[in-house]
């Protein structure tokens, strides 16, 4: 485990990045390996700050979610309401 990538020892971990505006760690997991319910999708994209999970069927689509945090409703609400 490192300070920059604290989830790298988690089961099913693939990549991780810090989403700059919120400082949240966004992590992609192999959903089945990590035992995360991703609605039957192969990958689970997780916002570690809000514990939001979004399933994706392909790695390219999962990587897009890492860059644009629209799947995390709590982040989007705080962004729109300046909470």
ABEGO torsion letter per residue (X at the ends): XBAABAAAABBGBBBBBBBAAAGBBBBBBBAAAAGBBAGGBABBBBBAAAGBBBBBABAAAAAAAAABAAABAAAAAAAAAGX
